[in-house]
């Protein structure tokens, strides 16, 4: 039986050093990595792309680049929605 994703409010655990200004891809990467390594995003935690991009005031491109880096580091799994 597949495991149900853990539901947490990932966005509430994020912080930014540049509130009110667009964040760089590097800042997005560092902050997502921090949240994951701190245990604030347990395995199975969905990452709401639109909400995270809105929080960092960035487009989806730097967010997706950050996620690809984290996947390459073994800090996540890609569970893309089929369909």
Buried (B, 14 or more C-beta within 10 A) or exposed (E): EEEEEEEBEBBEBBEBEEEEEEBBBEBBBBBBBBBBEEEBBEEBBEBEEEEBBEBBEBEEEBBBBBBEBBEEEEBBEEEEEEE
